[in-house]
Amino acid sequence: MENLTVLVTSIDTPTALGVLKGLKEIKHIKIIGINSRTLTAGNVFCDRVYRVPRFTENKDDYFKQLKEIIDKEHVQAVFPSHPQEINLYEDYKQHLKIPFALPNSSHFNRLTHKDTTYHWLNEHGFSKYIPTYYTFNSHDELADLIHNEFKDEEELVIKNTSGYVESDFTLLTHRDKFIEAIETQQSHVFAFEDYLATHNTDHRMVMKKLDQPEFSVDLYIYDTKTVVSVPRQRIGVANGIVLDGTLIEHTKLIAISIDIAEAIIDEGFINLQFMKEDGNFRLTDVNTHFCDSQVMSLGAGVNFPELFLTYNLTDERPIPRPKWNTRMVRYSESVFFHSYNADDEPAVWTAPDE
């Protein structure tokens, strides 16, 4: 691939930084970033950055400017990076003839909701991989579930049925364990009675607390067949960001992931997450977008952003071989912009060496 130009959205997000790191390893590539702020940590990976409206504020203006930038820069592929953009881009990608880094699937809309995903998988022979869960709206419903379906459980997990934020969960437990969690500065923990006393009518799900360790599996599918499946054991996580983890050639998990992924998408990148319930693997999340922790696969020789571009823009069909037992330990880095004036932030930023 030569003289390739790609665009990455929301370059201040962890997802974008993971994608950008993979793209930066490709030769002869020009990377365009867009964001509601022109100067972010993502700039260090970009050749040019454009400031655009927040997609949550004015969708029409956002996509109008996106189209202008794509045309001006002759962009050949787009990587949506903010989880809340995913549904917007799934609708909008029909208006452009360049590939968007979202999986192709006739089931795409249901994959953005955990409950509908579980329902579909249950109906199509995957029930053994679905955790025991119930949905509810009111806390009266939740109280009934706690006292009847989960009466012997010491800890329960509450999740929204839609959304992409990994830290979007609540752990319910008894008062003594709640106090212990406060003393050890654990977040997202509530005593049963305190949570039930709050007012929330969102559609949510409740399930048993599943067993560690947690696994995340990156897959690339082409023409309904798996190109590569990379399981990762998550060792350290903070605020939804994987700080420590290892790639493991877990043959059983690879086989399970391939079965599920090939059933729900036809082509593209997808990430599946698993934990165990009663000793058996259960699917906890389906991510229909590039996740930031796929940089663990990058460090083991599998560059998923490059794989997407190769399969979509060339006739080459490489099959990468992961370097198993590669461990990633993450650290934070700093980016500095000299002579910065907050009142005069540029609408377009260009890398100094351009």
C-alpha positions as MATLAB code, in Angstrom:
seq = 'MENLTVLVTSIDTPTALGVLKGLKEIKHIKIIGINSRTLTAGNVFCDRVYRVPRFTENKDDYFKQLKEIIDKEHVQAVFPSHPQEINLYEDYKQHLKIPFALPNSSHFNRLTHKDTTYHWLNEHGFSKYIPTYYTFNSHDELADLIHNEFKDEEELVIKNTSGYVESDFTLLTHRDKFIEAIETQQSHVFAFEDYLATHNTDHRMVMKKLDQPEFSVDLYIYDTKTVVSVPRQRIGVANGIVLDGTLIEHTKLIAISIDIAEAIIDEGFINLQFMKEDGNFRLTDVNTHFCDSQVMSLGAGVNFPELFLTYNLTDERPIPRPKWNTRMVRYSESVFFHSYNADDEPAVWTAPDE';
ca = [
       0.000    0.000    0.000;
       1.499    3.305   -1.105;
       0.335    6.917   -0.828;
      -2.448    5.849    1.493;
      -4.529    8.445    3.349;
      -6.797    7.459    6.243;
      -8.938    9.416    8.672;
      -9.363    8.670   12.379;
     -12.142   10.296   14.410;
     -12.159   11.398   18.059;
      -8.388   11.175   18.315;
      -8.422   12.045   22.020;
     -10.017    8.698   22.964;
      -8.172    5.537   24.087;
      -9.702    3.659   21.143;
      -8.292    6.155   18.631;
      -4.852    6.070   20.243;
      -4.770    2.290   19.861;
      -5.802    2.528   16.205;
      -3.334    5.348   15.527;
      -0.462    3.382   16.975;
      -1.172    0.540   14.550;
      -1.558    2.889   11.590;
       1.715    4.658   12.382;
       3.602    1.425   11.700;
       2.446    1.373    8.069;
       4.832    2.813    5.477;
       3.705    5.501    3.024;
       0.607    6.466    5.011;
      -0.858    9.880    5.747;
      -3.029   10.063    8.851;
      -5.748   12.699    9.194;
      -7.297   13.186   12.628;
     -10.533   14.947   13.545;
     -11.687   16.033   16.967;
     -13.683   18.727   18.752;
     -10.321   20.018   20.037;
      -7.421   20.500   17.638;
      -4.651   19.747   20.131;
      -4.751   16.358   21.855;
      -2.387   13.496   22.595;
      -3.496   11.903   19.317;
      -1.699   14.622   17.326;
       1.634   12.886   17.829;
       0.413   10.126   15.477;
      -1.274   12.386   12.890;
      -0.002   14.370    9.922;
      -2.920   16.800   10.107;
      -5.760   17.386   12.567;
      -9.036   19.232   11.901;
     -11.321   20.669   14.561;
     -14.944   19.651   13.924;
     -18.198   20.081   15.896;
     -19.024   17.476   18.506;
     -21.137   14.800   16.843;
     -23.453   14.871   19.870;
     -24.236   18.570   19.347;
     -24.936   18.854   15.637;
     -24.865   15.664   13.618;
     -25.517   17.419   10.290;
     -22.646   19.880   10.712;
     -20.380   17.093   11.889;
     -20.968   14.946    8.810;
     -20.888   17.940    6.467;
     -17.398   18.836    7.650;
     -16.365   15.189    7.637;
     -17.342   14.908    3.965;
     -15.444   18.111    3.104;
     -12.294   16.812    4.821;
     -12.557   13.403    3.158;
     -12.842   15.031   -0.265;
     -10.093   17.593    0.355;
      -7.571   15.062    1.712;
      -8.572   12.238   -0.679;
      -9.205    9.931    2.269;
      -9.394    6.235    1.368;
     -10.669    4.763    4.648;
     -12.225    5.978    7.921;
     -11.754    4.620   11.446;
     -14.633    5.741   13.743;
     -13.188    5.722   17.249;
     -15.677    7.104   19.746;
     -17.991    4.294   20.929;
     -21.012    6.609   20.789;
     -20.293    7.357   17.133;
     -20.801    3.763   16.055;
     -24.530    3.881   15.286;
     -24.142    7.262   13.550;
     -21.446    5.912   11.274;
     -23.304    2.702   10.587;
     -26.078    4.866    9.117;
     -23.821    7.398    7.428;
     -21.336    5.024    5.774;
     -23.932    4.301    3.083;
     -23.344    7.850    1.764;
     -19.669    7.299    0.985;
     -17.882    4.793   -1.204;
     -14.817    4.333    0.976;
     -14.536    1.656    3.664;
     -15.439    2.452    7.273;
     -13.770    0.344    9.948;
     -16.996   -1.208   11.208;
     -17.955   -4.851   10.722;
     -20.369   -5.768    7.952;
     -23.301   -7.624    9.458;
     -27.004   -8.010    8.840;
     -27.246   -8.165   12.650;
     -25.355   -4.919   13.307;
     -28.186   -3.030   15.023;
     -28.877   -5.791   17.505;
     -25.171   -6.167   18.313;
     -25.141   -2.742   19.968;
     -27.552   -4.012   22.654;
     -26.491   -6.780   25.010;
     -29.999   -8.096   25.558;
     -30.890   -8.406   21.859;
     -27.478   -9.965   21.172;
     -28.068  -12.570   23.867;
     -31.586  -13.260   22.577;
     -30.327  -13.857   19.048;
     -27.472  -16.085   20.194;
     -29.858  -18.071   22.413;
     -32.141  -18.659   19.437;
     -29.284  -19.788   17.191;
     -27.618  -22.464   19.287;
     -25.234  -20.435   21.453;
     -27.151  -20.557   24.741;
     -24.289  -22.347   26.541;
     -22.164  -19.209   26.164;
     -24.746  -16.806   27.593;
     -24.477  -15.877   31.299;
     -27.475  -16.208   33.588;
     -29.132  -12.798   33.539;
     -32.475  -10.977   33.784;
     -33.541   -7.563   32.527;
     -35.505   -4.992   34.517;
     -36.575   -1.346   34.543;
     -37.818   -0.598   38.048;
     -36.110   -1.298   41.332;
     -39.196   -3.178   42.466;
     -38.486   -5.623   39.648;
     -34.845   -5.774   40.688;
     -35.757   -6.456   44.328;
     -37.923   -9.396   43.226;
     -35.070  -10.802   41.148;
     -32.602  -10.445   44.021;
     -34.905  -12.201   46.489;
     -36.093  -14.944   44.129;
     -33.617  -15.683   41.330;
     -30.419  -14.657   43.125;
     -31.293  -15.217   46.782;
     -28.076  -17.175   47.484;
     -25.712  -14.757   45.743;
     -23.384  -12.538   47.772;
     -22.567  -10.264   44.825;
     -24.475   -9.235   41.690;
     -23.522   -7.131   38.681;
     -25.770   -4.501   37.080;
     -25.124   -3.402   33.493;
     -26.912   -1.199   31.013;
     -28.289   -3.221   28.119;
     -26.761   -0.797   25.630;
     -23.582    1.194   25.599;
     -19.885    0.667   25.034;
     -18.163    1.828   28.182;
     -16.470   -1.106   29.877;
     -16.569    0.663   33.243;
     -20.369    1.027   32.921;
     -21.306   -1.516   35.567;
     -22.313   -1.610   39.218;
     -21.450   -4.299   41.745;
     -24.102   -4.937   44.410;
     -23.128   -6.591   47.662;
     -23.910   -6.725   51.369;
     -23.243   -3.803   53.700;
     -20.030   -5.190   55.225;
     -18.438   -5.773   51.810;
     -19.616   -2.348   50.675;
     -17.817   -0.734   53.637;
     -14.715   -2.769   52.802;
     -14.889   -1.521   49.207;
     -15.036    2.086   50.425;
     -12.023    1.532   52.660;
     -10.031    0.077   49.738;
     -11.202    2.848   47.368;
     -13.074    0.547   45.013;
     -15.570    2.276   42.747;
     -18.870    1.075   41.246;
     -19.775   -0.823   44.460;
     -23.135   -0.375   46.239;
     -24.882   -2.059   49.128;
     -28.065   -3.834   47.977;
     -30.385   -1.662   50.053;
     -28.704    1.611   49.000;
     -28.935    0.840   45.292;
     -32.578   -0.214   45.603;
     -33.334    3.121   47.267;
     -32.113    5.102   44.246;
     -34.377    6.192   41.394;
     -33.451    4.802   37.988;
     -35.819    3.529   35.307;
     -33.217    2.685   32.629;
     -33.498   -0.724   31.011;
     -30.746   -2.746   32.697;
     -29.650   -6.303   33.299;
     -28.597   -8.131   36.449;
     -26.375  -11.195   36.603;
     -24.146  -13.120   38.949;
     -20.626  -11.829   39.422;
     -18.609  -13.940   37.018;
     -15.251  -15.467   37.803;
     -11.840  -14.074   36.914;
      -9.741  -14.069   34.831;
     -11.339  -12.003   32.094;
     -10.436  -12.664   28.468;
     -10.771  -10.380   25.465;
     -10.549  -11.832   21.951;
      -9.723   -9.794   18.839;
     -10.845  -11.315   15.533;
     -10.725  -10.342   11.888;
     -13.321  -11.930    9.625;
     -13.226  -11.930    5.824;
     -15.917  -13.421    3.590;
     -17.569  -14.971    6.709;
     -14.347  -16.836    7.654;
     -11.899  -16.025   10.412;
      -8.498  -14.718    9.345;
      -7.065  -14.592   12.874;
      -8.331  -14.907   16.445;
      -6.223  -13.500   19.281;
      -7.244  -14.177   22.924;
      -5.842  -11.850   25.559;
      -5.950  -12.395   29.309;
      -6.632   -9.109   31.076;
      -4.426   -8.899   34.163;
      -4.737   -5.248   35.174;
      -7.611   -2.880   34.302;
      -8.288    0.656   35.562;
     -11.326    2.712   34.526;
     -11.979    0.348   31.642;
      -8.423    0.656   30.263;
      -6.310   -2.508   30.095;
      -2.944   -1.724   31.690;
      -1.539   -5.246   31.826;
      -2.307   -8.384   29.867;
      -0.945  -11.392   27.998;
      -1.743  -13.018   24.658;
      -2.513  -16.688   25.193;
      -2.977  -19.420   22.593;
      -6.130  -20.670   24.293;
      -7.407  -23.182   21.739;
     -10.825  -23.652   23.360;
     -11.466  -19.916   23.569;
     -10.241  -19.426   20.012;
     -12.742  -22.028   18.796;
     -15.628  -20.504   20.799;
     -14.809  -16.999   19.560;
     -14.627  -18.116   15.944;
     -18.025  -19.832   16.177;
     -19.687  -16.727   17.638;
     -17.925  -14.160   15.441;
     -18.640  -16.004   12.184;
     -22.310  -16.243   13.170;
     -22.793  -12.549   13.831;
     -20.613  -10.714   11.272;
     -19.616  -11.295    7.666;
     -16.469   -9.206    7.541;
     -14.325   -6.872    9.622;
     -12.830   -6.524   13.087;
     -14.765   -7.566   16.168;
     -13.890   -7.944   19.834;
     -15.528  -10.471   22.164;
     -15.093  -10.589   25.930;
     -15.453  -13.609   28.192;
     -15.457  -14.613   31.843;
     -16.444  -17.876   33.509;
     -19.672  -18.930   35.221;
     -19.646  -22.295   37.005;
     -16.374  -23.135   35.263;
     -17.620  -22.441   31.729;
     -16.871  -19.526   29.410;
     -19.637  -16.943   29.098;
     -19.799  -14.060   26.629;
     -19.865  -10.759   28.542;
     -19.509   -8.148   25.770;
     -19.510   -7.726   22.001;
     -17.587   -4.704   20.716;
     -18.410   -3.820   17.118;
     -15.554   -1.347   16.810;
     -11.811   -1.248   17.239;
     -11.053   -1.251   20.955;
      -8.030    0.469   22.442;
      -6.596   -2.733   23.920;
      -6.076   -4.278   20.472;
      -2.612   -2.693   20.786;
      -1.798   -5.850   22.766;
      -2.262   -7.784   19.526;
      -0.154   -5.180   17.715;
       2.738   -5.868   20.078;
       2.455   -9.555   19.244;
       2.694   -9.031   15.495;
      -0.993   -8.664   14.553;
      -1.733   -5.152   13.278;
      -5.539   -5.138   13.004;
      -5.853   -1.603   11.514;
      -3.367   -2.578    8.801;
      -5.205   -5.868    8.260;
      -8.444   -3.940    7.696;
      -6.798   -1.666    5.117;
      -5.054   -4.526    3.336;
      -8.200   -6.614    2.977;
     -10.305   -3.628    1.890;
      -7.912   -1.758   -0.396;
      -5.680   -4.426   -1.944;
      -5.848   -7.936   -3.363;
      -3.476   -9.250   -0.714;
      -4.848  -11.697    1.856;
      -2.217  -12.106    4.599;
      -2.783  -14.393    7.575;
      -0.795  -13.071   10.548;
       0.750  -15.390   13.102;
       0.588  -14.043   16.661;
       3.620  -14.236   18.916;
       1.927  -16.064   21.764;
       2.732  -15.338   25.409;
       3.505  -11.700   24.614;
       2.748   -9.581   27.667;
       1.850   -5.893   27.534;
       2.393   -3.503   30.436;
       1.136   -0.013   29.615;
       2.482    3.361   30.700;
       1.398    6.960   30.127;
       3.312    9.359   27.889;
       3.188   13.138   27.526;
       2.785   15.376   24.481;
       3.859   19.029   24.552;
       2.687   21.942   22.388;
       4.978   24.952   22.763;
       3.751   28.564   22.621;
       0.192   27.351   23.094;
      -2.566   29.934   23.445;
      -5.894   28.503   24.583;
      -7.751   31.482   23.111;
      -6.226   30.933   19.687;
      -6.322   27.181   19.161;
      -5.964   26.491   15.426;
      -8.852   25.016   13.440;
      -6.307   22.903   11.555;
      -3.056   21.558   12.983;
      -0.240   20.233   10.805;
       2.667   18.134   12.027;
       5.856   20.222   12.336;
       7.829   18.044    9.897;
       5.222   18.277    7.105;
];
